[in-house]
Every structure is written in structure tokens, then in C-alpha cells.
């Protein structure tokens, strides 16, 4: 079997204790995604190893991000991927060249 040992699993699980998350406080079937309601208040929740428990509140998304990411000077954003040069070849996604004359059957 390829199961991990119990001690490895326990240490992996213990590493997640204390993690924070921000949940928008919206009522009904409204959108719950953070980017859809940036001005909605947020409940800050903390993982205790078994369940998410209340930890605090934030007035909006910007304040919640300051609580969740205190070391960051700006909002967390993905780093841009480095531009890769085009490899040689004739990929189907590349711009087609000039039309070729029809081939004669052999």
C-alpha cells in the first residue's frame, strides 16, 4: 500500500491549525465569491483542527485581506508568468504562411 504513516498525516494536519479564511456575509442565494461582493462584510474564521470557528469580522474585502495577509504590502496577486520564446516548428495555432501550390498525385 502507498498510504502515508499516521505521524506524517498528523503533522500535515497540525500544520493547518490556525489558518484563517474570510467568508462573505450574504443572505439568501446571493453570490458568495469574494470578488462579486467586495463591499460586503466578512466573517473571519479560524481552523481549529476539526471545524472553522469565528475569529473576527471585517467591514469589506480590503480589510479582510489586511487581516489574512498582514505581511503583504499590497493585495496578493499572482506573479506574471515569464514570456517564453516561440519554439521552431509549424504549430496549428501559429499564423499560416503563404498558400502552397497544390501537390500532384504520384
C-alpha positions in Angstrom: 0.0 0.0 0.0 1.1 3.6 -0.6 -0.6 5.0 2.5 1.3 7.6 4.4 2.2 7.0 8.0 -0.1 8.2 10.8 2.6 10.6 12.1 3.1 12.2 8.7 -0.7 12.6 8.4 -0.9 14.1 11.9 1.9 16.6 11.3 0.4 17.6 7.9 -3.0 18.2 9.6 -1.5 20.0 12.6 0.2 22.4 10.2 -3.2 23.7 9.1 -4.4 24.6 12.6 -4.7 28.3 13.0 -5.3 29.0 9.3 -7.7 32.0 8.7 -10.3 32.5 6.0 -12.8 35.2 5.2 -16.4 34.3 4.3 -18.7 37.0 2.9 -21.8 37.6 4.9 -24.6 37.4 2.4 -28.1 36.3 3.0 -30.2 34.0 0.7 -28.9 32.6 -2.5 -26.7 35.6 -3.3 -23.2 35.1 -4.7 -20.6 34.1 -2.1 -17.5 34.6 -4.2 -15.2 37.3 -2.8 -14.8 39.3 -6.0 -18.6 39.6 -6.6 -19.3 41.4 -3.3 -16.2 43.4 -2.4 -18.1 45.8 -0.1 -19.9 43.0 1.8 -18.8 42.4 5.4 -16.7 39.3 6.1 -16.6 36.8 8.9 -13.0 35.8 9.7 -12.9 32.2 10.6 -10.0 30.1 12.1 -9.4 26.4 11.6 -9.1 24.6 15.0 -8.2 21.2 13.5 -11.8 20.0 13.4 -14.0 22.9 12.3 -14.0 26.5 11.3 -14.7 28.8 14.3 -15.5 32.5 14.5 -12.3 34.6 14.9 -13.3 38.2 14.0 -15.1 40.4 11.5 -14.0 42.7 8.6 -16.0 45.5 7.1 -15.1 44.7 3.5 -12.8 42.6 1.3 -9.9 45.0 1.6 -9.9 44.9 5.4 -10.3 41.1 5.3 -7.2 40.8 3.1 -5.2 43.0 5.5 -6.2 40.6 8.3 -5.5 37.4 6.3 -2.2 38.7 4.8 -0.6 41.0 7.4 2.9 40.7 5.9 1.9 41.7 2.4 2.2 45.4 1.4 -0.4 45.0 -1.4 -3.2 42.7 -2.2 -2.0 39.2 -3.1 -1.9 38.8 -6.8 -0.4 36.1 -8.9 3.0 36.8 -10.3 3.1 37.2 -14.1 4.4 34.2 -15.9 7.7 34.7 -17.8 7.3 35.1 -21.5 8.6 32.1 -23.4 10.0 32.5 -26.9 8.3 30.6 -29.6 9.9 27.3 -30.4 10.6 26.4 -34.0 8.0 24.4 -35.8 4.6 24.6 -37.5 2.1 24.5 -34.7 -1.5 24.6 -35.6 -2.0 27.8 -33.5 0.5 29.8 -35.5 -0.3 32.2 -38.3 -0.4 30.4 -41.6 2.2 31.2 -44.2 1.6 31.9 -47.9 -0.6 29.5 -49.8 1.2 26.4 -51.1 0.6 25.2 -54.7 -1.4 22.0 -54.9 0.6 18.8 -55.0 0.4 16.5 -58.0 -0.7 12.9 -57.2 2.0 10.3 -57.6 
